[in-house]
Amino acid sequence: MAREVLHVLPVRDDKWRVAPEGSMTGPMFEDKENAIRYAEDLAKAVQLGQIIVHGRDGRIQYENTSGEDPRQRKG
């Protein structure tokens, strides 16, 4: 089972984009909070989802994973 990873990214004109891993396309939002809410809803709708939120400088601010961890090992 593959994890669906979504990035919340800054774009021009003070907007934010939610894009799947490896893509630079996706819906744009007027503010970061709405983009994060949208990404969280998408991540929760799949069996294993993750969002990675970037700051205005492009650096990762935090990550959040939802769903069941597929690891079978102890620890």
N, C-alpha and C positions, 0 to 999 in steps of 0.2 A: 504494500500500500504506500503510495507516494504522498508526501505532505504537500499541500497547496500553500505556496508562499506568496503573500501579497505585500507590496511595498507602498508606503505612503510617502510620496516624493514632492518636493517643492518644484514649481514650474514658474514660468514668467508671469508677470502681472499679478504677483502675490496670490497665485492660485495653487491648488494642491491636486495631485493625481494619484489614483489608486491603480497600480499596475502589477500584473502577475510577474513572478520571477522570470527574468530573461526578456522582458518586453518593456517597451517604453510607451505603450498605448494603454488607454483605459479612461474611465470617466474622470472629469475634472470637477473640483469643488471650490467654492468661494473662500472657505476657511478650513483650517486643519482639523478642527473638531468634527465637522461633518464628514470629512474624508476618513478619519479614524473610525467613526461610528459605522460607516458603510463597510469598511474593510473588516471590522470586527463581526458584523452581521454575516458577511460572506464566509469568513473563516469558521464561524460557528455552524454554518449550513452544511459544511462538508465533514467527512469523518475525521480528518486530521488537517487542521489549518493553522497557519502562522502569519502574523503581521509583523512587519519591520517598519518602524516609524523613523523617518529621517528628519533632521532639522533643516533650517534654511541654508546652512553651509553644506548640506548633503551628507553629513556624518550621521551614523546611526545613533538615535537617542535611546530607544528601547525596543524590545521584542516581546511578543505575547503569543503563546501557543494555546490552541484549544483542541479538544478532542482527546482520544485515548492514545497514549504513547505505545507504539507497536513493539518496543523492545521486549525480548523474551528472557533476558539475562537478569540475574540477581544483582542488586546493588542500587 
